[in-house]
């Protein structure tokens, strides 16, 4: 599907015209239009032939539910009787999954409306329908904000796709994990390239959702960044990475924007998307805390590496620096498991017990036993999450 304003497939606003008696063929009774149903605020109208009239209410419920999800995600209000969304249900029953969308002129010349057509309502692709609803509502909002065909500028398709994906929480943890994995392996381009109209996010749905989430979840004294983005586009502001940089990081400098992106992604790794979940990515980030680093940058433990493993720390338990680092690492290990499922919380506590013993200079035998217990719990977690399974905290109810 093309750009938000003008790249969607244009349809004629089809209407059924009454014909004088005796002139031309009459429509079969089942193809005559049923009375449309309308949302309470008058901004959504659903029409159907008599043969499919039973689909009107379920379709309206789906549209209203999608509108509510979009409103909650963006913290904006959508839907206006002055630019209504018309859903036309077709009369087919042939498995047609297509969803058509367009902006059309009112027959009386009084304005425009957003129109979506479902040739076969039983078979229509609900994912495409949901996206078409969101695009139509966003375009209607831009029209309400003063946008016209002459002024409105496109926003990147990946941003719209990312918004729609971000609205559904089902894949959000996986999307965060995928994005952070790409970032940690230096597979992401600089912010100026990442937020270009043609971005790597176009090929990575998870990345698009996470970047869209930055617009949607950022809190700013200057207002809602996503609303400011749409308002600017409606009034003729061309999309550019510098626009994103000003809205998200308060800067037009590419280097500063890149630094702000890194800080945001680092914080994203600590974010609890949904309490009680542990994924493979969360466990991978937890594992990165199971090392000891010297207190001062640029120093080593005498092994030409900037860190030592917990096993390597055991023979050095008498060294004051190792003890200090172990005491400091306890908090980081706790934070890495905070808000996750019970198994990871228990594993974290086992490692904390080891670090506390290391910090007080316990004997090597006790340290080895505590670490083996913690490592065994972690390996069981890794076994369970290795195939993409997400562990969920249960309440026991």
N, C-alpha and C positions, 0 to 999 in steps of 0.2 A: 504494500500500500504506500502511496506517495506522500508528499509533504502535507502538513496539517491543513494548509489552506487550499491549495489548488491541485494536489496530486491524486485525489481520490477519483474513482470512476464516476463520470457524470451520467446521470440517468434522467430521462424525461419524467415529469411528475405525473404519470399516467392517471387518467380519470375515466370513469364510466359515464358516457353521455346517454341520456334518455333519448329514445327515438320515437317519432310519431307512429301511431298505430298503422300497421300495414306497410311501413317503409323499412326495408332491409331486415336482416335476421335479428331475432331477439336473443338476449343472453339466457342460457339455462338458469332455472331458479337457483341452483346451487352456486352459480357464479355471481349472483347479484350481491352488492355490498351490504354487509350487516352494519348496524349502527356502531360507530367507533366508541371506544372507551377512552377516558381522559384522566390524567393524574389530578390530584386534588388542587394543585396550583395551576393547572391548565397548561403546563409547559411540555407535556408528553401526550401524544395522541396515538392510539393504536387502532388501525383499521384492518379489516379482513373480509373475505367473501363469506356468504352464509355457510358454505361447506367447511370453513375453518374457524368459525366464530368462537369455538371453545378455546382457541389459543390466545384470544385477546387478553384475558386477565393474567394468565401465567407470564406472557411476554411483558406486560406492564409491570408485574412484580419484579421480574428479572431486571428491567431497565431501572426501576426505582432502587433496587438493591445495589446495582452497579453505580448509580449516581451517588448513593450514600457512601459507598466505599471510596469513590473519587473525592468526595467532599471531605471525608475524614483524612485521607492521605495528603491532600493539598491544603487543608484548612481554609477552603473557599466554598462559596455557594454557587450552585449550578442550576440552570433551568429558568427560562423566562418565557411568558406567553407571547412576548413581542418577537421572539425568534424560536418557535417551538420545534421540538423534535418529533417527527412523524415516523412511525414504524408501520410499514405496509406489509401485511402477511399475504403471501401468495396462495394460490389454490392448488399447487402441485403436490404430488405424493410419489415422486419418482426418485427420492434420495438425493436431490440437489443440495449440496452443502454450502453453496455460495452465499455470500452476504454482500449486497450492493449498497453503496452509500454515496450521497451527493448533497450539495446545497442547491436548492431549487427556488425559483421565484413563485410567490403566491399568484394564483390565477387572476386575482383582482388587482394585481400590481401593488399591493399594500406592504410588501416587504419580502423577506426571504425566510425559508425554514430549512432545517436539516432533515433529510429523509434517508431512512434505511429500509431496504427491502429484503425480505426473507422469502424466496420463491417457494421453498418447502420448509415450513416451520418445524416439522418433526425431525428433519435431517440437518438443519442449519448448524454450521460449526459455531459452537458457543464461544470459543476463544476469539474467533474473528468478530462475532457479534459484539462481544464485550469491548473489544478494541474500537470497533466502529462507534459504539455508544460514547466511549470516552473522547474520541476525536470530535464527534459531533458536539458534545457538551463543551469542550474546550473552544471550538470555533464559535459556538454561540456566545460563550463568555467574552471572547475577544470582540465580537460584534457589539455586545453590550458596552464594552469598554471603549467604544469609539472606532473600532477597526472597520475598514472598508476594503473592497477589492483592490483599491489603489494604494492603501497604506500598509496593510498587513504583510509582515515578513514571516518567512518560514522559520520554524525551529527544527533542529535535527530530528530525523525520524528515529534515531536510536534513543533520543531522550524521551520521546513519546512511548516507544516500545518499553523502555526501562520503567517509566512511570506505571504503565499498565501491569508489568510484571511485579513491580514493587508493591502494588496494591494488595496482591495476594500474598499472605504471609507463609504459604506452604513451602516455598522455595527460598525464603529469605536467608536462613542460616547457611544453606548450601551456597547461595550466591555470595555471601560474605566470605565463606571459606575459600571459594574459587578465586575471588578477587585478591584476597590476602596472600594466597599461594602464588599467584602471578606476580604480585608486588614483591614478595620476599625473594623470589628468584630473578628479580630484575627484568621481568618480561613486559613491564608496562612502559610506554613512552613518557616523555615529559608531559606535564599538565597541559601545555599549549597545544600539543598534538592530541592528547587524550580528549580534550574538549572541543576539538575541531568538528566541523559539520560532518566530515568523513573521518570517523574515528575508529580505533580498534574496537570500541564498544559496539559498533555495527555488526561485528562478527562474534561477539561474546555477550550473549543475553544476560548472563550473571553480572558482568561488568557494567552493562547499561543500567541494570536495576539498581546497583549500588551507587553509581554516579548520580542517577536520578534521585536516589534517596538522600544524597547530600543536600540537594535543593529542597526536598520536602521536609527534612527533619531539622535543618539548621534553624536556630532561633536567633533573631537579630533585632537590635533596637530600631533598625531601619525598616522593619516590617517583614513580610513574607517573601523570601527570595523567589520562589516559583511564581507567585502572583506578580511580583515586579518584573520578572522575565516575560510573562505573557502580556502584561500591560505595555511594556516597551515594544514588543513585537507587533502588537496591535496598532501601535501608533507610528510604525515605520523604522524601528531600531533593528538593524541587521544583526544576525547572530555572529558572534566571534568569540574565541577563547578569552579575550580581554573582558567581554561582557560577563562571562561566567566567573572570571577572576574577581571582578569588582563585587559581584553579588555574593560569592561564596567566601572570599578571602579578604575583601576590602582592598584589593590592589589590582593595578593594571600591569604590574611588572611580572614578566614570565617566570623569573627566578624565584621571586617571592611567592607566586602562586604555586610553583612546584614544591617549595618548602612547606607551604600550608597544606598541600595535598598529602605529603608524607606524614605530617603530624596528625592529620585527620585519619588516615589509614591506620596509623599506629594506635590511635584511640579506638578505632573500630574493632581492633582485635580484642579489646577488653570489654566491648559492649555486650550486654546480655540481650540478645534478640528476643528470646522467649525463655523465661525462667524454667529451670529443670531440664534443659537439653544439653546433651554432650554429643558432639559430632567428631568425625575423624580430624577435621581441621582444628577444632577446639583442643583436642588432645595433642595434636602436633604442636600447637602454640604453648600448651602446658609443659610439654616435654622440653621446650627451649629454655624453661626456667630451672631445669635440673642440672645446672652448672654453677661453678663458683668463679667469679671474676675478681681480680685485684681491685682494691679501692681506688687506685689512681690510674687514669688513662695513660696508655703507652707502656705500662709495666707488664711483666709476665711472671709466671711462677717458676722461672728457670727452666722451662721446657719448650721455649720458643713458640708457645701458644698463649693466647690471652686468657685462657680459662683452664680449669681442671674439672674432671668428672667427680661425682660424689665418691666413686670407688677410689679414685686417685687421692681424694682428700683424707681417706681413713688413715693411711700410714703417716699423715702429716698432722694428725689431730692435736699434737702438742704445740704446733706453731700458732702464736697469737693471731697472726693475720688470717689464717684459715678459720680460726674460731670466730673472729669478728665478721668475716664474710658469711659464715654459716648463720650467725645470728641475724644479719641483715637480710639474708635470702629467704628467711621464713615468711616474711610479709609478702614477698613477691609470689611465692608458691601459693599462699592462701588466696591472694587476689586472682591468680590465674584460674582457680577453681570456683570462685565465688559465683553463685547463681546457677551452677550447673547441676547435673543429676547426682543422686546420692552416691553412686559408685566413684565418681571423680572426687567428690567431697571427701569420701573416706580415704581414697588414695592420697589426696593432698594432706590429710591429717597424718597419714603414715609417714610421708616425707618430712612433714614438720617435726614429728617425733624424732626422726633421725637427725635433723638439723639442730634441734635443741640438745640432743645428746652430744653431737659434734661440738657445739658451741661451749658446752661445759667440760669438754675434754674427756669423754667417756672412753672406756677401754675398747680396743680394736674389735674384740670378740662381740661386744654388745652392739657396736656400730655396724658390723657386718651383718648381724642378725636383723637389725632394724631395717637396713637398706634392702636386704633380700626380700623381706616381707613387703616393703613398699614397691619394689621392682616387680614382684609377682603380681600385685594388684594392678599395676600399670599395664603389664603385658596382657592380662586378661581383658582389660579395657580395649587395648589395641586389637586384640583378636575379635572382639565384638563389633568394633567400628570399622574394621578393615575393608568391609564390602559396602561401605556407604550407609550402614545402619546408624540411625540417630537414637541414642539412648534417652529415655524420657523418665523424669521423676514421677513416681506413682504415689498417690496419697494414701493408699491402703483402704480406701472406702469401698 
